[in-house]
Every structure is written in C-alpha cells, then in structure tokens.
Amino acid sequence: MATLDGTRLAGKVAVVTGAGIGQGRSTALRLAREGAHVVAVDVSGAQKDTAAELPDLIEPANADATNAEQWQAVVAQTTERHGRLDILCNVVGAAGIAQARIPDVDEDDYDRLMSINLKSVFLGMKYAIPAMVASGGGSIINWSSVGALVSSPTTSVYGASKAGILAMTRAAAREWGEANIRVNSLVPGFVYPTGMTLMGEEKFPESVARAASKSALNRPGHPDEIAAVAAFLASDDASYITGSSLVVDGGWTAG
C-alpha cells in the first residue's frame, strides 16, 4: 500500500494491540502515517520491527493484553509520556484454539481463547476509558470478526468470543457517549496474512481455504485494507459514528 503523509490524526495518541503482525501492524503504521503517535503493543517482540519503520511516531511496548497489571502500565506510561490518550485499537486475537464440536472443546482452551479475544478488549477499555475521559474524549475500535455473524461447525467458542465484542462495544458506546468517547467495532472477513489466519492455516488448512473463497470479491482482504477503515473510525471524519459494527468482509455476509 502507498505511504501516506497525512495530518488527519496529527496530535493524537494511540495504543494498538497485536501490533507486531497482520492487522495490528498495519493499523499502527496507518495511524502513524496519518499523524498519530502510536504505542505498538505486543508480546512477541515483533512490535519493535513495526516501530522501526516509523521510529519518530511509533514506540514499541511489550505487554500481554490479557493481563490487567500490564494494561495499567501501558496506559499509565502512555499518558505520562504524551499527556493524553485519544485512540485505542483492540486488535489482538486468536483462532484455531478450542476449535471442536462443543462436547469436545477442552475447558482450558475455552478459557484461553476467551481471554485472548474478549478479556483483552474488556481490559483495554477498562483502563483506557478513564484516560480518554481525562483527555476530553477519544475513539475506541474493537476487532470482532464475521465469525460473530455467521457460524459453522467447530467454531462455537470463537464465534461467541467475537459476538461478545459486539455486545460489549454497543454497551460501552452507550455508557461513554456523553464523555465524547466513541466506541465501534470492526468486523473483518478473511484477511491474509495475519497472525490469526496463519495460526488457523497451520492447524486447519481446509477451513482456511474455504474461508478464503467466501468473499464476493473472490479474494481475501489485506491487513492494510482493514487498517484504512480503522483510521477512518479513529478520525473526526467518523465523529457521528458510535456503537456501530462496521463489516469489512468483501461481501462474505451478503451471501
């Protein structure tokens, strides 16, 4: 994708999780190219590579998005260093875990997937919202999935985790609208390559191949295409959009 030299997000401070690869990486880079200062959060170490592309605007942070203390530290360090927090992108997620028929789902796998996909979003908002209130408002974008809208065998836990994001997003939008905080969710279809799709491809190659063929555009999405929509939702161009679930699936759910 083309390098941007925009100012739509100039002066804004953003936290992006899952920023080492895939949609998180693309989102961190896109926000920075539109002028935001970005704290790129990941546990893999790959967030350092993301930051190295735009070191004046992106700083890496090593944190586990399922850990409350580490979330507190990220938000505290961000506000102490930059004086504010304007944008939160809860991108981190996983697939290929607890992928079985319901009686065969391992309980530990269930807890692990719910923690990565849903608890991380809860914790991000829990600690970012007070900082955004202090900053005068902000924009939160939570990553869901078409798995929240359509179902197939062996995806009950994944779908439930992503549907929970939609419900939590709507409630947060109602709670914090008067504080000038907008909360929306992105609902991507099959996007390649990402950490999630690569994980799924390794374990369930047939399922991934089927997902790649479901787009009306007859191709997977690219992480940069999702990041472009996230940048829109983060900006004042989306100033009257909150509590919405924006589907970016190439027409998958139109079928």
Steps between C-alpha positions, in 0.01 A plus 500: 500500500612857434678696769282777636603844615177606666406723789152364572621358832769757576543556873310183592647228720402139430551159657481202261515141621621207294727749326774256407327337206198507271216742563657640817823580321320654203280704732793635700676604180188653346418710807857623518504589131190708564682691773426316825759401755453126548587267787533161329420222749585133457659211690692354208774759468394565140356835610859624494514432126175692453637795695825495305310589181388836642711549814407866543132413531482141628640368826491131591358369827523141621178402676253216522155638413336240726685628807342783700820623663677520166206689348512748788871549440458560126229762552686668787825518303317633194327780687808588705715526188252664263248663732194338344339198335269552203477169313488137608508218245433162661630285216656201670319171449544129436341219301557127478459458878199314646403416143293188544142386541366625832529172698859468382615853593766493768406731787850643529496579127162669546639722776812578301311607188249710695787670681687589182199606294256650752672570831773696318235733359335539842832583668603740227181700541505473879833679523487720189159657560598699812806632315281601205255676732793699639606581143158632405384201299625250249430212267510130583500238225451136600580220256223243463455260205243369256514199730272703727239518222524166320566158647634161404576177684792516748498881527261548793757637745670725247165635384384559856817693583459723196126549555579605856716778359202636306283506811770656716566764235137606485471524878821703529378739230182565699693542824758749376343699218440801723870502584575535126635146474392310190515120508465294184590152384657380179372172357762374254446205272786275396817710505840369395768497622440552871617321810150361545462363147849357501421325828178362353671400176755294688239303694198502269616557140170381345294745707729786406478412131119503520499835680722656235244415231193653669559864406282643224821660373648151471811584700608543859530845647838654576590633846556846351138506381375445855744757636362761261152457649641513852670831421167637380324393821782649707470836326256789524365392160306241703391749768134386500568127488486311829359167612532371145639177360663570167523188288809488275470155348510538121134403483522171695189572712306631199465143379 
